[in-house]
Amino acid sequence: MTSVGSLNGAGTAAATLPPRFHTKVEVRWSDMDAFQHINHARMVTLLEEARIPWLFLDDRPTVALRAGCVLADLHVQYKGQLRHEDSPLDVSMWVSQLRAVDFTVAYEVRPAGADPLSRPAVVASTQLAAFDIDTQRLRRLTTGERDYLATWLPD
């Protein structure tokens, strides 16, 4: 289940928030560690799973990135714990930087049912670069890819 747009607590557009793609990600029991919160490596996987409906589905202008996209940089900050009972996690994403061959995705992760303006439990970013598998080199983003990604940049 996904939705688009920015919402404040009253359900109206908030001018201060960038356009965001929202999706729900289910937490698996195996995502938990001995301390009963989501393990760091599993959180990175959950972020990856959140990107799929936004960027890699067949009807997206960025679908070609499925065949060639590399993770160039990753930052994850934990502001609070997330546990299995917080599922499905609400993940909001937007593009914080867009360049010729790469872009940076910003994330906020909240427990199920949390106010969209509440403090996120996880704040993260991933720098993704378009990659040509055949030549083993970075490639420029296409006009269609850039135009789609630009719609998710803050104003």
C-alpha positions, 0 to 999 in steps of 0.5 A: 500500500503506497501513497504520495504527497505531504500531510500534516496532522490534519490531513492537509498539504504541508508547505514545509515538507517536501513531496514524499512517497509513503509506503508500509513495510512489514517487519518480519520476526527474523528482523529482530535481534537479541535486544528485541528491536530491529537489527541494523543490517535488517533495517538497511534491508527494510529501507531497500524494500521500501524503495522498490514500489517507488523506483523499480516497478514496471510503471515507473520511469526509473524502472531501468535502474532495476538492471543497473543501480549501485549503492554509493553511500548509506547513512542511518541514524536511530532516534528511537527503537523499532520493534516487531509490534511497530509493524508495518513501518511507515517509510516516507522517502524523497530525493534530497539531491539529484545529479547527472549520474546519481541521486540521494534518497532521504528516509524517515521511518515511523512505527505503524499509526504514528503521526506523520509529523512526529519524530521519526525513529529512523532517519536515513539516506542512500546515494544511488548511482545509475550503472551500466552492467555491460560496461561496468561504468556509471551512466547518466540518468535519462531525461525520464529518470531525472524528471521523475526523480525531480518531482520528489525534490524539495521546493 
